[in-house]
Amino acid sequence: FRDNGIIDDHKAMVKAMVDSELISRKKPKVLVDCNGAACVITPQLLSDLGCRVVSVNASPICFNRASEPNAANLAYLGDLVREGGFDFAIAHDGDGDRCMILDEKGIALPLDTQLALMIEHEMAGSKNKRIISTVESSLIIREVVERNGGRIDITPVGSTYIGDLMEKNNALFGGEPCGEYVYGAGVHVPDAVLAAAKFAEIFCQGTPFSKLRDRYPKNFMYRDKFPVKDKLEMIKTLKTIISGLGIEGKTRTDDGIRIDEEDGWLLVRASGTEPIIRFTMEYKTERRLEERKKEMAAAFLLAASGKK
C-alpha cells in the first residue's frame, strides 16, 4: 500500500507549527544535506516556507557520507557553506530523525548547545514548561530549563523513553544531545523535518547561529567510546567499581551509572545499539575533568582485566 498524501500531510502540520510568514519574509539561504530519506521532504518544505534552498546528497538510496550528522562527518559541508555564502546548513541522518546545524561560518553547533537553543525556543511564550531529556544531557540543558521557569525530567538514553514520558507527563518538548527532537504538538517521535523548520524560524528571528552559540556556557566535556566483547557484563563490573570509588553526589543506575557532583557529572553506560561502552563527563573546570577521566580510565582497565 502506498500513501502519497503522507508527505503533504506532514508538511502541512509543520507549516502550522512555525511562523511561515516570518520565514517567507526573511528568505534565508539554506544548504540542506539529507543523505537519505529526508530528501523527499525537507528541501521541498523549506522551499515552500520561502527559504532559498540548495540540496546536496539528495537521494533516498545513495549515501555519500557516514550517516551520523556530526562535526567530523560534515567537515566538507562547512566548506560549501562558506563558499556559497549560506546563512546556515541543515544535515540529517539516513532515516531523517536527526538534525544538525552549521552556522554561516560553516561551523557545526555543539549538539548540547543546539538542544539548549531549541528548548529555549520552545519554552518561550509557552505555559507548558515541562521538558524531557536523557542521562547524557549537558549541565546547560538543566540550567536553561530552570532559567526559563521549567521542570526537566530525565530518562535513559533513547527517543522511545522520551516519547513515552512526554505523553505520560504531557510535556512540551523532549530531546537528546544527538540531534533528535520530539515535539509535544507533533508526532511524538524524533522529527528532524519539523526541527529543520524550527531552526529556520529561530534564524529568522534575527540572530545568526554563530552568535546564538555564545549565549550558552562552555563547560569542559569529554565523550568517548570503547569496544568490548560483552557490554552488559562490562557495565555491570564498571558500576560495581565506580560505586566503590567514594565519589560524592547523586547517583542513578537505570542506564549505566551517572553521578552528579556539585561541579559536574560523569556517565558510563553500555550502548543500546553497538558492542561498546560510552563515557561522558562534564565539569566546570578542566582540572576536575582530567581527574575524573584518569579515574574512569583506571576503572575501565581494572574491569577489562577481570579483577575487582
C-alpha positions in Angstrom: 0.0 0.0 0.0 1.4 3.4 -1.0 0.0 6.6 0.6 1.2 9.6 -1.5 -0.5 12.0 0.9 1.6 11.4 3.9 4.4 13.8 2.8 1.9 16.6 2.1 0.1 16.0 5.4 3.3 16.2 7.3 4.4 19.4 5.5 1.0 20.9 6.4 1.5 20.0 10.0 4.9 21.6 10.2 3.9 24.8 8.4 1.2 25.3 11.0 3.7 24.9 13.8 6.2 27.6 12.7 5.9 31.3 11.7 5.7 30.7 8.0 5.2 34.4 7.3 8.4 35.4 9.1 10.4 32.8 7.2 8.9 33.8 3.9 9.8 37.4 4.6 13.4 36.7 5.6 14.1 34.2 2.8 17.2 32.6 4.4 19.7 30.9 2.1 19.9 27.3 3.4 22.1 24.4 2.4 20.4 21.0 3.1 22.4 17.7 3.3 19.7 15.0 3.5 21.9 11.9 2.9 18.8 9.7 2.8 15.1 9.6 3.5 14.6 13.3 4.3 15.4 14.2 0.7 11.8 13.7 -0.2 10.5 16.4 2.3 13.0 18.7 4.0 14.2 20.7 0.9 10.7 20.9 -0.5 9.3 22.0 2.9 11.9 24.7 3.3 11.3 25.9 -0.2 7.6 26.1 0.4 8.3 28.2 3.5 10.2 30.7 1.4 13.8 29.6 2.0 16.3 29.7 -0.8 17.4 26.1 -0.7 20.3 24.2 -2.2 20.4 20.4 -1.6 23.3 18.0 -1.6 23.2 14.2 -1.1 19.6 14.4 -2.1 19.0 10.8 -2.9 16.9 8.3 -0.8 19.2 5.4 -1.8 22.7 6.9 -2.2 24.6 7.8 1.0 27.7 9.9 0.3 28.9 10.2 3.9 28.6 8.4 7.2 25.0 8.5 8.4 25.6 10.3 11.8 25.5 14.1 11.3 28.4 15.2 13.5 31.2 17.7 13.1 33.7 15.2 11.7 31.3 13.8 9.1 30.2 17.2 8.0 33.6 18.9 7.6 33.1 19.1 3.8 29.7 20.7 4.3 31.3 23.6 6.2 33.4 24.4 3.1 30.3 24.5 0.9 28.6 26.9 3.4 31.4 29.3 3.3 31.9 29.1 -0.5 28.2 29.5 -1.2 27.5 32.3 1.3 24.7 30.3 3.0 23.0 31.6 6.2 23.2 28.1 7.7 23.2 24.4 6.8 21.0 21.6 8.0 22.2 18.0 7.9 20.1 14.8 8.6 21.0 11.2 9.2 19.9 8.4 6.9 16.4 7.9 8.3 15.7 11.6 8.9 15.3 11.7 12.6 18.4 13.7 13.4 19.2 17.3 12.6 22.5 19.2 12.9 23.1 22.9 12.2 26.1 24.5 10.7 26.3 28.3 11.2 27.1 30.9 8.5 30.8 30.3 9.1 30.4 26.6 8.3 31.0 25.6 11.9 28.8 22.9 13.5 26.9 23.9 16.6 27.8 21.7 19.6 24.8 19.3 19.9 24.3 20.2 23.6 24.2 23.9 22.7 21.8 23.1 19.8 19.5 21.3 22.1 19.6 24.1 24.7 18.7 26.6 21.9 15.7 24.5 20.8 14.5 24.1 24.3 14.7 27.8 25.0 12.8 28.5 21.7 10.0 26.1 22.6 9.6 27.3 26.1 9.4 31.0 25.1 5.8 32.1 25.5 4.5 28.6 26.4 2.6 28.0 29.6 3.7 24.4 29.5 7.2 24.3 30.9 7.7 20.5 31.2 10.8 19.3 29.3 12.2 15.8 28.9 15.8 14.8 28.2 18.2 12.0 28.9 21.1 11.0 31.2 23.6 12.1 28.5 22.4 15.7 28.5 24.7 18.6 29.5 24.5 20.8 32.5 23.4 23.6 30.3 20.2 21.8 29.5 19.0 21.8 33.1 20.2 25.4 33.5 18.2 26.6 30.5 15.1 24.8 31.7 15.3 26.2 35.2 16.2 29.7 34.0 13.0 29.7 32.0 10.9 28.6 34.9 10.5 25.0 33.8 10.9 21.5 35.1 13.1 18.8 33.5 12.6 15.0 33.8 15.4 12.7 32.9 15.1 9.3 31.1 17.6 6.6 30.0 19.0 7.3 26.5 16.6 6.7 23.7 13.8 8.6 22.0 11.3 5.9 22.9 11.8 6.7 26.6 11.5 10.4 25.8 8.3 10.0 23.8 6.7 7.7 26.4 7.5 10.1 29.3 6.3 13.1 27.3 2.9 11.5 26.9 2.7 10.5 30.5 3.7 14.0 31.8 2.1 16.0 29.0 5.5 17.6 28.3 6.1 20.4 25.9 9.3 19.1 24.3 11.9 16.3 24.6 15.3 16.0 23.1 18.6 14.2 23.1 22.1 15.7 22.5 22.4 13.7 19.3 20.1 16.0 17.3 16.9 14.1 18.0 13.9 16.3 18.9 10.3 15.3 19.9 7.6 17.9 20.0 4.5 17.6 22.2 2.4 19.2 19.5 3.9 16.9 16.8 4.1 13.2 16.2 5.8 12.1 19.5 8.8 10.6 17.7 12.0 12.3 16.7 11.1 14.7 13.8 14.1 16.2 12.2 11.9 17.7 9.4 10.0 19.7 11.9 13.3 20.6 13.7 14.7 21.9 10.4 11.7 24.3 10.0 12.0 25.3 13.7 15.7 26.2 13.2 14.8 28.2 10.1 12.3 30.1 12.3 14.9 30.6 15.0 17.4 32.1 12.5 14.7 34.4 11.0 14.1 35.9 14.4 17.2 37.9 13.7 20.4 36.4 15.3 22.8 34.2 13.3 23.7 30.9 14.8 27.3 31.9 15.4 26.1 34.5 17.9 23.4 32.3 19.4 26.0 29.8 20.3 27.7 32.3 22.6 24.6 32.6 24.8 25.4 29.3 26.5 28.2 28.5 28.9 31.1 26.3 27.7 32.0 23.7 30.2 34.7 21.1 29.8 33.3 18.0 28.3 34.6 14.6 27.3 32.8 11.9 25.3 34.4 8.7 24.1 33.5 5.1 23.4 35.4 1.8 23.8 34.6 -1.5 22.0 34.1 -4.5 24.3 33.2 -8.2 23.8 30.4 -8.3 26.4 29.0 -4.8 27.0 26.4 -6.0 29.6 28.9 -7.8 31.7 31.4 -4.9 31.4 28.9 -2.3 32.5 27.9 -4.5 35.4 31.5 -4.7 36.5 32.1 -1.0 36.0 29.1 0.0 38.0 30.5 -2.0 40.9 33.9 -0.5 40.6 32.8 3.1 40.2 30.3 2.8 43.1 33.2 1.9 45.3 35.3 4.9 44.5 33.6 7.1 47.0 32.5 9.9 44.7 30.0 12.0 46.5 27.0 13.0 44.5 23.5 12.0 43.3 23.7 8.6 41.6 21.3 6.9 39.2 21.8 3.5 37.7 18.9 2.9 35.4 21.1 3.4 32.3 24.7 2.6 33.3 25.8 4.8 36.2 25.6 8.6 36.4 27.0 10.6 39.3 26.1 14.3 39.6 28.5 16.3 41.7 28.4 19.9 42.7 30.7 21.0 39.8 29.9 18.4 37.1 28.9 14.8 36.3 30.0 11.6 34.8 28.2 8.9 33.0 29.3 5.4 32.0 26.8 3.3 30.0 26.5 0.5 27.5 25.5 1.5 24.0 22.0 0.3 23.1 23.0 -0.4 19.5 26.7 -1.3 19.4 29.1 -3.5 21.4 30.7 -0.5 23.1 30.9 1.3 26.4 30.3 5.0 26.3 32.0 7.5 28.7 30.6 11.0 29.1 31.9 13.6 31.6 31.3 17.4 32.0 32.9 19.7 34.6 33.2 23.3 35.3 37.0 23.2 35.2 39.4 21.3 33.1 41.4 20.1 36.1 38.3 18.3 37.5 37.5 16.8 34.1 41.1 15.4 33.8 40.9 14.0 37.3 37.7 12.1 36.5 39.0 11.0 33.1 42.0 9.3 34.8 39.8 7.7 37.4 37.4 6.3 34.8 40.3 5.1 32.6 41.7 3.2 35.6 38.3 1.8 36.3 37.9 0.6 32.7 41.3 -1.1 32.8 40.5 -2.8 36.1 37.2 -4.0 34.7 38.8 -5.2 31.5 41.4 -7.2 33.5 38.7 -9.2 35.2 39.9 -8.0 38.7 37.6 -6.2 41.0 
